[in-house]
């Protein structure tokens, strides 16, 4: 069995149980000559199908935490985020043959996740404002707009954004996808993604400034 090294796997057992059950049922994956090897070893695998299969398994395992975090930030529901990651893993493993370029595997996985979130949103109107909690504060946002802010404040500000702007800033400023990659995942033009990102960063700066001003007036208390 592939070791469950992801912290997502350590804390959220159900999606990982399904993920590793699928792996164990895949006899091709368990053949001795296929393993979770480094990239320089993988490139020596002669069979293209095996290379693609191994890449998907490796990248999926490495990104379970990021997929869950994205789903949680966009839906505001931990249990739904677990289900969405579980479904993303299942769909990805079933659609390996449809992956055209293994170099885009990570973006491909996030596209599957976002399609699942979008489907849920259409049915249940889930892309509303989400409440920040202890999970949404676990952020690493790469943007000057949040410089000097606490993680708690960033989580609160991020949860206050509209679903459209929140999704763009999560993909680009947290998960570090390019504007073009994020646009493709969200099925919007790159110019629209850039505009939403600019608006999200401006709104984050304004919200965080308001939080800092409020904290200063209250003597540093939240």
C-alpha positions in Angstrom: 0.0 0.0 0.0 1.2 3.5 -0.7 1.9 5.3 2.6 -0.5 8.0 3.5 2.0 10.8 4.1 -0.4 13.7 3.5 -1.6 15.6 6.6 -5.0 15.5 4.8 -4.9 11.8 5.0 -3.9 11.8 8.6 -6.8 14.0 9.7 -9.5 13.2 7.2 -9.6 9.4 6.9 -12.6 8.8 4.7 -11.4 10.3 1.4 -8.0 8.8 1.9 -9.5 5.4 2.6 -11.3 5.5 -0.7 -8.2 6.8 -2.5 -6.0 4.0 -1.2 -8.7 1.4 -1.7 -8.8 2.4 -5.3 -5.0 2.2 -5.5 -5.1 -1.3 -4.0 -7.7 -2.5 -6.4 -5.6 -1.3 -9.4 -3.4 -4.3 -10.0 -1.4 -2.6 -12.8 -0.4 0.1 -10.4 0.8 -2.5 -7.8 3.1 -4.3 -10.3 6.7 -4.2 -8.9 8.0 -2.1 -11.8 5.7 0.8 -11.0 6.3 2.9 -7.9 6.1 6.4 -6.7 9.6 7.3 -7.9 11.2 10.7 -8.4 10.7 12.4 -11.7 14.1 11.5 -13.1 13.3 7.8 -12.6 9.8 8.1 -14.0 11.1 9.6 -17.2 12.9 6.3 -17.9 9.6 4.2 -17.9 9.2 3.0 -21.5 5.4 2.5 -21.5 3.6 5.8 -22.0 0.4 4.5 -20.3 2.4 3.5 -17.2 4.1 6.8 -17.1 0.8 8.6 -17.2 -0.7 6.4 -14.5 2.2 6.8 -12.2 2.3 10.5 -12.6 -1.4 10.9 -11.8 -1.1 8.8 -8.7 2.0 10.7 -7.5 0.6 14.2 -8.2 -2.8 13.3 -6.7 -1.2 12.1 -3.5 1.0 15.1 -3.2 -1.9 17.5 -3.7 -4.6 16.0 -1.4 -4.1 18.8 1.2 -4.2 21.6 -1.4 -7.3 20.1 -3.1 -9.1 19.9 0.3 -8.1 23.4 1.3 -9.3 24.8 -1.9 -12.7 23.0 -1.7 -13.0 24.1 2.0 -12.3 27.7 1.2 -14.8 27.8 -1.7 -17.7 25.9 -0.1 -17.2 26.7 3.6 -18.2 23.1 4.4 -15.5 20.6 5.7 -17.6 17.5 5.1 -18.5 18.7 1.6 -14.8 19.4 0.9 -14.0 15.8 1.9 -16.6 14.5 -0.5 -15.4 16.7 -3.3 -11.8 15.6 -2.9 -12.9 12.0 -2.8 -14.9 12.5 -6.0 -12.0 14.3 -7.6 -9.7 11.4 -6.9 -12.2 8.9 -8.3 -12.8 10.8 -11.5 -9.1 11.5 -12.0 -8.3 7.8 -11.7 -11.0 6.8 -14.0 -10.0 9.4 -16.6 -6.2 8.9 -16.7 -6.3 8.0 -20.4 -7.9 11.5 -21.1 -4.9 13.4 -19.7 -3.1 14.8 -22.7 0.1 16.1 -21.0 1.4 14.8 -17.8 3.1 18.2 -17.1 -0.3 19.7 -16.6 -1.5 17.0 -14.1 -1.8 19.3 -11.1 -3.9 21.8 -13.1 -5.9 19.0 -14.5 -6.8 17.7 -11.0 -7.8 21.2 -9.8 -10.0 21.6 -12.9 -11.8 18.4 -12.0 -12.3 19.6 -8.5 -13.6 23.0 -9.6 -16.0 21.4 -12.0 -17.3 19.3 -9.1 -17.7 22.4 -6.9 -19.4 24.2 -9.8 -21.9 21.3 -10.2 -22.6 21.4 -6.5 -23.1 25.1 -6.6 -25.6 24.9 -9.4 -27.6 22.3 -7.5 -27.4 23.7 -3.9 -26.2 27.3 -4.2 -23.1 26.7 -2.2 -20.9 29.5 -3.5 -22.1 32.0 -0.9 -20.0 33.8 1.6 -18.3 31.3 4.0 -17.5 31.8 7.6 -13.8 31.8 8.5 -12.9 29.3 11.1 -9.7 27.6 12.4 -9.3 25.8 9.1 -9.6 28.8 6.8 -6.8 30.5 8.7 -4.3 28.0 7.5 -3.2 30.1 4.5 -0.1 31.0 2.7 -1.1 33.8 0.4 1.6 35.1 -2.0 0.5 38.6 -2.6 1.6 42.1 -1.5 -2.0 42.8 -0.6 -1.8 40.8 2.6 1.7 41.7 3.7 1.9 42.1 7.4 -1.5 40.7 8.1 -2.2 37.8 10.5 -3.5 34.5 9.1 -6.7 35.0 11.0 -7.4 38.3 9.3 -6.5 36.9 5.9 -8.9 34.1 6.4 -11.7 36.4 7.4 -11.0 38.8 4.5 -10.8 35.9 2.0 -14.1 34.5 3.2 -15.7 37.9 2.6 -14.9 38.0 -1.1 -17.4 37.0 -3.7 -17.1 33.4 -4.9 -15.8 34.6 -8.3 -13.0 36.7 -6.9 -12.2 34.2 -4.0 -11.7 31.3 -6.4 -9.3 33.3 -8.6 -7.2 34.5 -5.7 -7.1 31.0 -4.1 -5.8 29.5 -7.4 -3.3 32.2 -8.1 -2.1 33.6 -4.8 -2.4 30.5 -2.7 -2.0 27.6 -5.1 0.4 29.6 -7.4 -1.2 28.8 -10.7 -0.7 31.3 -13.5 -3.5 33.5 -14.7 -3.9 31.5 -17.8 -4.1 28.2 -15.9 -6.6 29.6 -13.4 -8.7 31.0 -16.3 -8.8 27.6 -18.0 -9.9 25.9 -14.8 -12.6 28.4 -14.2 -13.6 28.5 -17.9 -13.3 32.2 -18.2 -11.1 34.4 -20.4 -7.6 35.2 -19.1 -8.5 38.9 -19.1 -11.5 38.2 -16.9 -9.3 36.2 -14.5 -6.8 39.1 -14.3 -9.5 41.6 -13.7 -11.0 39.5 -10.9 -7.6 39.0 -9.4 -6.9 42.7 -9.3 -10.3 43.3 -7.7 -9.7 40.6 -5.1 -6.4 42.0 -4.1 -7.8 45.5 -3.8 -10.6 44.3 -1.7 -8.3 42.2 0.5 -6.1 45.3 1.1 -9.1 47.4 2.0 -10.5 44.7 4.4 -7.2 44.1 6.0 -6.7 47.8 6.5 -10.1 48.0 8.1 -9.2 45.1 10.4 -5.9 46.8 11.4 -7.6 50.1 12.1 -10.2 48.4 14.2 -7.6 46.5 16.1 -5.6 49.7 16.8 -8.7 51.4 18.2 -9.4 48.5 20.5 -5.8 48.3 21.8 -4.8 45.3 19.7 -7.8 43.2 20.8 -9.6 41.4 17.9 
